[in-house]
Amino acid sequence: MQKTTNAILANVTAATKTIESKEKSLIKPLDALYADGMRSVDFKAPAKGLDRTDYGNLKKAVVAAFTVAERKLLVADTKSMNEATKALKKTIQQKIGARMGDIARLLKAREPKVERATGGATNQSTTASAPAANNTSATPLKSYIEKVSTGREVLKAIPPSKLTVLKQKTIEKLIGDLLEQLNSIK
């Protein structure tokens, strides 16, 4: 027995068009967020004791996109609500976290992949070949210097709420000093 009818197929096409349209409409605001320095970690709750001002502002911006009825329900006193209304309010509160997570996931896709240390294990070949005399990038030291130099880019991805400007400048100076020392090795 065939389950797909022309009506079902037309609805699948309509649903796909809606999804495609939604995805295309997300490109501009997400690119703008990324260009403005927002990263996926900015949409995750800061650890206890850290400043939550930016995170709170982002949540408010998410709520601003909700319907008027949803926003009113969020600020209403929960004690005076019946169980069904309390459940609805809880669902709307969860929706805030879901939207924050959606934006974080979509921003994460725009961020460069960061290589992680493997605890000593590497995929490098154990057979050593002599590097060409002119090819300094083939040396393990040059490879390490190139990896250290990407540390500055990693610092830029850390939100200001987690890394003060003073700490960032201190770490950048340390990276610069390390690179200078490594480059002085002959």
For each residue, the residues with C-beta under 8 A, 3 or more apart:
1:
2:
3: 8
4: 8 9
5: 8 9
6: 9 10
7: 10 11
8: 3 4 5 11 12
9: 4 5 6 12 13
10: 6 7 13 14
11: 7 8 14 15
12: 8 9 15 16
13: 9 10 16 17
14: 10 11 17 18
15: 11 12 18 19
16: 12 13 19 20
17: 13 14 20 21
18: 14 15 21 22
19: 15 16 22 23
20: 16 17 23 24
21: 17 18 24 25
22: 18 19 25 26
23: 19 20 26 27
24: 20 21 27
25: 21 22 28
26: 22 23 29 30 106
27: 23 24 30 31
28: 25 31 32
29: 26 32 33
30: 26 27 33 34 103 106 107 110
31: 27 28 34 35 110
32: 28 29 35 36
33: 29 30 36 38 103 107
34: 30 31 37 38 39 107 110 111
35: 31 32
36: 32 33
37: 34 156
38: 33 34 42 43 107
39: 34 42 107 111 157 159
40: 43 44 104 105 107 108 111
41: 44 104 157 158 159 162
42: 38 39 54 55 58 104 107 159 161
43: 38 40 55 58 100 101 103 104 107
44: 40 41 100 104
45: 52 55
46: 50 51 52 55 161 162
47: 50
48:
49:
50: 46 47 161 162
51: 46 54 161
52: 45 46 55 56 161
53: 56 57 161
54: 42 51 57 58 159 160 161
55: 42 43 45 46 52 58 59 161
56: 52 53 59 60
57: 53 54 60 61
58: 42 43 54 55 61 62 100
59: 55 56 62 63 96 100
60: 56 57 63 64
61: 57 58 64 65
62: 58 59 65 66 96 99 100 103
63: 59 60 66 70 71 74 96
64: 60 61 71
65: 61 62 99
66: 62 63 70 71 74 92 95
67: 70 71
68: 71 72
69: 72 73
70: 63 66 67 73 74 92 95
71: 63 64 66 67 68 74 75
72: 68 69 75 76
73: 69 70 76 85 88 89 92
74: 63 66 70 71 89 92 93
75: 71 72
76: 72 73 80 81 89
77: 80 81
78: 81 86 89
79:
80: 76 77
81: 76 77 78 85 86 89
82: 85 86
83: 86 87
84: 87 88
85: 73 81 82 88 89
86: 78 81 82 83 89 90
87: 83 84 90 91
88: 73 84 85 91 92
89: 73 74 76 78 81 85 86 92 93
90: 86 87 93 94
91: 87 88 94 95
92: 66 70 73 74 88 89 95 96
93: 74 89 90 96 97
94: 90 91 97 98
95: 66 70 91 92 98 99
96: 59 62 63 92 93 99 100
97: 93 94 100 101
98: 94 95 101 102
99: 62 65 95 96 102 103
100: 43 44 58 59 62 96 97 103 104
101: 43 97 98 104 105
102: 98 99 105 106
103: 30 33 43 62 99 100 106 107
104: 40 41 42 43 44 100 101 107 108
105: 40 101 102 108 109
106: 26 30 102 103 109 110
107: 30 33 34 38 39 40 42 43 103 104 110 111
108: 40 104 105 111
109: 105 106
110: 30 31 34 106 107
111: 34 39 40 107 108 157
112: 153
113:
114: 154
115: 147
116:
117:
118: 121 122
119:
120:
121: 118
122: 118
123:
124:
125:
126:
127:
128:
129:
130:
131: 135 136 138 139
132: 135 138
133:
134:
135: 131 132 138
136: 131 139 142
137: 142 143 146
138: 131 132 135 142
139: 131 136 142 143
140: 143 144
141: 144 145 182 185
142: 136 137 138 139 145 146
143: 137 139 140 146 147
144: 140 141 147 148 182
145: 141 142 148 149 179 182 183
146: 137 142 143 149 150
147: 115 143 144 150
148: 144 145 151 175 178 179 182
149: 145 146 152 175 179
150: 146 147 153 154
151: 148 154 155 171 175
152: 149 155 156 172 175
153: 112 150 156 157
154: 114 150 151 157 158
155: 151 152 158 163 168 171 172
156: 37 152 153
157: 39 41 111 153 154
158: 41 154 155 162 163 168
159: 39 41 42 54 162 163
160: 54 163 164 165
161: 42 46 50 51 52 53 54 55
162: 41 46 50 158 159
163: 155 158 159 160 167 168
164: 160 167 168
165: 160 168 169
166: 169 170
167: 163 164 170 171
168: 155 158 163 164 165 171 172
169: 165 166 172 173
170: 166 167 173 174
171: 151 155 167 168 174 175
172: 152 155 168 169 175 176
173: 169 170 176 177
174: 170 171 177 178
175: 148 149 151 152 171 172 178 179
176: 172 173 179 180
177: 173 174 180 181
178: 148 174 175 181 182
179: 145 148 149 175 176 182 183
180: 176 177 183 184
181: 177 178 184 185
182: 141 144 145 148 178 179 185
183: 145 179 180
184: 180 181
185: 141 181 182
186:
